[in-house]
Amino acid sequence: MPAEKIIDFKVDDLTVYKTVISTFEVIAASAMQKVRGFVLASREFHADLNVVYREVRTAYQRQLKKIERRKKLLSAVMPVGFFKASRTIYVYLSANTGLYGGIIAKTFETFLGEIKKTKPDEIAIIGKVGEALFKTYHPQEGFTYFDFPDAKISEDALKHISKYLAQFGEVVVFHGSFKSILTQIPVYYSVSGSARSSETDNAAPADQYRFEPALADIFIFFETEIFASLLEQVFHESRLAKLASRLVLLDSASSNIDKYLSHAIYSEQKSRHREFNRKLTNTYSAFALWQ
């Protein structure tokens, strides 16, 4: 095949890729804008809510410590399963598909590092990409897998995951966090009222509270309703970070395609000029033969 034909095909292919990437960029930007408003508006609220959850948990633990009875008698005055606090689960929130930039891999590195340091009782992976990564690095280690769609927050899937995680006293979720369109960082965050977090938290409440109704009733409410709300917020945070990371990746890909396309168009023009010069030279040579 002549060189100019190859160049033509290359230009056509790059033009198609450019169109596809631009389409994906528009879709990602639109989805990110929808999620961004909700996440940023509710982020501070849920952060404060988690602080209150921690205060309630601390107050309840303090109350239980005052009761000097055996565990069998103690369990009669506390919510069912409170001693589950000795069990910790780490949850890696990844994705089902690719094209999410480097945030998935960075979060996975943080996840592996914390597992090695603290050795949780159990591990849960959400998303097919995370499942594949974990099997690659820890093929012999068991974990619980959950599927979860990338396109939306599925209430049914979220309820299923929440129901499973509720049996653990400490649930730490590893996910990407949106800081700006150009910056997404891996973080981990407890959704069960403990202080375990990758981000500095100077909140160390020493205040004493009088709870109405009973402290145990309030604690049960936080263990169910508030836990589910904090978990849902984490999923929204993760989705926003992934969409922003995808947008950055697509923008970078678009810029690279522009560079290759410019080079291909320049090569195409050079090839056409060479072909024109060759034909012109042949024409002059023919004239010379007739003279």
N, C-alpha and C positions, 0 to 999 in steps of 0.2 A: 504494500500500500504506500502511495506517495506520502512524503513527509507532510505536505500541506493538508492532506486528508486526515492524517492522524491529529494534526493540530486542530483542525475543524471539529473533530469528534471531542477532543479535550475541552475546547471552548464550550461546546454544547453541553457536555457533562457538568462542567463547573457552573454553568448558568443554571442548570436544573438544580444542582446541589444548593446554589445560592438561594433559589426560590423556596426550596424546601426548608432550609435553615431559617429564612426570614419568616416563613409561616409559623414554624415552631416558636420563634422568638415572640411573635405577636400573641400566640396562645399562652405561652408561659408568662408573659408580662401581664396579660389580662387576668389570668388565674392568681398571680402573685398580688396584684392590686386588690382583688376581692378578699383574699385571706389576710393581707397585711393590715388592713383597717381593723378587722375584728381582733386579731392577735395583739396588736399594739394597744388597742383600747382596753383589753381585758388583762394584759400582762401584769400591770401593777396591782390590780385587784386580786388576782390569784396569788401573787407573791405575798401580799398582806394576809390573805386567807390562809396561806400555808404557815405563816408566823402564828396566827391564832390557833391553828391546828396543833402546832408544836407546844404552845402554852397550855392548851387543854390536856394534851398527852402528858406533859411534864407534871401538871397539877394532879392528874389522876394517878400517875406513878408515885408521886409524893404521898398521896392519900393511902395508897396500898401499903407503902412501906411502914406506915404508922400502925398498921394492923398486924400485930405479932401473933399470927396463927399459922398453922400448917397449911400447905398448899391446897389440901383437900377442902378445908374450911374456907380458905380465901377465895377459892373459885366460885363459891356461892354468892359472893357480893360483887362480882366483877363480870363484865360482858363475856359471853362465850368466846373462847379462843384468844383471850388477852395474852396468855402465855406463848402465843405464836410469835411474840416479839423476839424470841430467840432465833427465829428463822428469817433469813434475808435472801431476797432474790434480786438479781441484776437483770435488767431488761434492755436489750439493744434494739432500738427502733431504727430500722434501715429503710429499704424500699423494695418494690417488686420488679422494677425495671432500672435500666441504666440512664445515662445522660443527665446525671445529677451532679456533675463536677466532682470535686475532691472532698466534699463534706461527708459523704458516706464512709469513705476510707479513713478520714481523720477521726471520725467518731468511733470507728471500729478500733483504731489504734488506742484511743483513750479507754475504750471498753476492755480491751485485752490487758492494758496496763493495770487497771484497777482490779480486775479479776486476779491477776498474779499477786498483787499486794494484799488484798483483803480476803480473798477466797470465800465468796458467798456460798450459801447453802445450795442454791439452785440458780440456773441461768435460763432466760427466755429470749428467744430471737423472734422479731417481728419483721417479716419481709423476706422475699426469696433471695435478694442480693446478700443480706446478712447471713442467711442460712448457708449459702455457698461459701462465703468468706470464712465462717466459723468452722465448717467442715474441712476447709483447706488447711487451716492452722491448728485445729484441735480435732482431728478425725476420730479420736477415741473417746472424747468427752461428751457426755450426754447433755441434752438441753431440751426445752419445750419450745415447739415452733408454733407460731400463729401467722396466718395469712391476713393481709390487710391491704385494701385497694389504695393506689396512689392518687386516683382522680378525685376522691372525696373522703370524708370522714363517715364511715359506715357505723350507724348506731348499733346495729345488731352485732357486728364484729367487736365493737368497743365494749358492749355489755358482756360478751363472752370472755373477752380478755380481762375485764374488770372483775368479773366473778371469780376467775382463777387466781388473780393476783391478790384478791382480798383475804385469802387464807394466810398470807405472809405478814409478819409484823413490820418488816421494813422492805419497801419496794423502791428501788433506785432505777430510774430510767435514764438511759444514755441516748442523746439525740443532738441534732444540729440546732443552733440558735441563731436567729437573724439579728445582726447588729446594724448592718446597712446593706444596700444592694451589692456592694463589692466585698462585704465582710460577713462571713458566716463561720461560727466557731463551734467545736464540739463541747458539749457540757453534759454533766449528769446532775440529777435532781431527785430528791426524795419526795414522793407523793404520799407518804404515810406519816407525816408529822415529825420526822426526825430531822436533825440538823445536817445530814450528809448532803453535801453539794460541792460542785467544782468551783462555784463562785463564792467570793468572800461574803460572809454574812455576819455582820457585827451585832445582830440582834441577840441579846442575851437577857431576856426578860427576867427580872427578879421580883416583879410585882406579885402580890397575893390577890386572889379573886374569891368572891363569893358567888357560887354558881346556882342559878335557878333555871329550870328545875334541878334535879339531882345531877351531880357531876357525871355519874355513870351514864345517865340518859343522854347527856350532851356528848360524851365520848362516843357512844354508839352512833349518834347522828353523824359525827365527824368521820367515823370509821366506814360509813356507808355513803351518804350523800356527798359529803365534801371530798372524800377520796376519789369518787367517780368524776367529780367536777375538775379536780386537779389533774387527773389522768387525761381527761379530754383536752384540757388546755395544752398539755405536753404534746399531744398528737397534732394540734393546730400549729404549735411552735415548730415542730419538726417539718411539717408540710411547707410552712413559709420559708424555712431555711433551705429546703430542697429546691423549691421553685426559684428562689433567688440564685442559688448555686447553678441551677440549670440555665438561667438567663445569662449569667456571666460566661458559662461554658459556650452557649450558642453564640454570644456576641464575639467571643474569641475565635470560634470556628468561622463565623462570617467574615471577620477581618482577615483570617488566613486565606479563605477562599478568594477574597478580593485581591490579595497579593498574587495568588496563583493565576487568577483570571487575567489580571493586568499583564503578567508575564506571558501568559498564553496568547493574549491578543497581540502583544508586541511581537511575539514569535510568528504569529500568523501574518502580521503585516510585513515582517522581514521576509517571510517565505514568498509572499505575493510579489514583493519587490524583486526578489531574486528571480522568480519565474518571469516577471515582466522584462527584466534585464536580459534573461536568457533568450526570450523570444525576440527582443529587439536586436540582440547580437546576431541571432540566426538570420534575421531579416537583412541586416547590413551585409552579412556574409554572402547571402544569396544575391544581393545587388552586385557585390564585388565579382562574383562568378560570371555574371552576365556582361560585365564590362570588357 
